[in-house]
Amino acid sequence: MGYGFARDYSWLRVPVLDAHGEIIERHGMTRAPGLVVLGMPFLRKRNSAFIDGVGGDAAMLAGQVATFLSPAPWRRTASDPPAATRRSA
């Protein structure tokens, strides 16, 4: 009988896993838009998988997530008035 921890991402329904079932990422960013990971071994540094190392990774990824979630300047939102009714300053 063995004891230990094995990662299992079989529940993840996004095409970001390699042939061994590990998440394909680069510095925490995956191929799936908006999907980031933290706490992975050697995410950015040697201690990324530990409590004392995840903070730096989280700070970097928070900026990436904020950029992803912010509306692009060219993208209108549902609350924007139509272009014909906008008032210029």
N, C-alpha and C positions, 0 to 999 in steps of 0.2 A: 504494500500500500504506500503510495507516495503522498506527500504533503507539499503544498505550494500554491502558487497562483499562476493561472494561465489566462491570457486575454482571450476573450471570445466576442467577436463583433458580428456574429451571425444574425443578430437582430437588426443590424444597420441595413436599411433598404436603399442605400445610395451607392452608386458604382465607384467606390473609393478604396476598395480592398485589393491587395495583390494576391498572387496564387497561394500564398501561405496564410491568408486571412488577416494580414496586418494592414493598417490604414496607411495609404500612400499620402505622404504630406511633405511639405518643405517649410521648415520653420513654423509649423503649426497650421499652415494653410493647405487645404485639400483642393482637389479639382472641382468639387461641388461649391458653387457660389454660396458664400455665407457660412459654410461649415468649417469650423476651426477646431483644433484639438489642443489640449493642455496636458501636462504631466507625462508626456511620452519620454522614454529614454533618449537622451541626446537631442532633444527637440531643437534647442539652440546652443546649449552648453552641457557640460558633463553632468551638472546637478539638476537638470531640467525635470527629472522625475521625482525630485525630493521637495519637501516643504520649503527649504531655504533657497531653492532655485526656481520654483514655479512663478514667483512674484515678478521677476524680470520678463519672463515669457508672457505672463498675463498682461503686463503693461504694454508690451509691444503689440500683442494681439488685440487689445482693447482699441487701440488706434485704428487697426485694420478693420475691425467690426464697425466702429463709428463711421469710417469712410464708406463702408459698404451700405450702411443703413441710411446715410444722409442722402437726400434727393440730389440728383445731378442738376446743375444749373439749367440745363436745356429741357429737363423733364418737368412738365406741369403736373400739379396735383389736382384732385377733384375740387378742392376749395378755391383754386385760382379762377378768377373771372375770365370769360372768353376774351380773346385779344381785342376784339372790337369795342368792348366796354371798359377796358383798362384806361385809367387816367394817367397821363404823364405828369411828372413832377415839375 
